[in-house]
Amino acid sequence: MTNAMVNPDYGFSEVPVDDWQHAKATLRTFPLSWIFRGQSKGDWLLVTSLERATSWAPGSLTENIISDAFRRQAHNYVASHSLPKDTLEWWALMHHHGAPTRLLDWTESAYVAAFFALDEANSAINCD
C-alpha cells in the first residue's frame, strides 16, 4: 500500500487514491480479513452518531431519552411479534431507522464503504 497513512492511536489506515481506477487497483491489495467504514470526510474520527448528537449533553442521559421515545413509537412501525427482545436489538433497529446510537457501521466490502463515503460526500457538496 503506497502512501498509506497509519493511525496507531485508532488502529486504522488511510490510503489516498487519485481516481476510481487507482482505487480499484488499491482495493485488490487488501487482505480479505479487513473491514471497511465509508466516511465522506477523511479527518473524521471513528465517532458514533450518538456521540456526534450528544456533544453538547451527557451521552447516557440523551441516549435514554432517544431510546425511550423510539420504543414508545416502535409499535407503529414494527409488528409486535418482531419488536426487539434486548438492548442490542433495539439499538440495531434504531440505527436502521436513522436514530443516533452507539453503533458504528462497518462492512467487509470496500465497494459498499466507497458507496457510502461518496454518497455522503456528494450530499454534502449539494447542500452547500
Stockholm file with secondary structure:
# STOCKHOLM 1.0

chainA/1-128         MTNAMVNPDYGFSEVPVDDWQHAKATLRTFPLSWIFRGQSKGDWLLVTSLERATSWAPGSLTENIISDAFRRQAHNYVASHSLPKDTLEWWALMHHHGAPTRLLDWTESAYVAAFFALDEANSAINCD
#=GR chainA/1-128 SS CTTCEEETTTTEEECCCSSHHHHHHHHTTSCTTCCBCCCSCTTCCSCCHHHHHTTTSCHHHHHHHHHHHHHHHHTTTSCGGGSCSSHHHHHHHHHHTTCCCSCCCCBSCHHHHHHHHHHHHHHHHHHC
#=GC SS_cons         CTTCEEETTTTEEECCCSSHHHHHHHHTTSCTTCCBCCCSCTTCCSCCHHHHHTTTSCHHHHHHHHHHHHHHHHTTTSCGGGSCSSHHHHHHHHHHTTCCCSCCCCBSCHHHHHHHHHHHHHHHHHHC
//
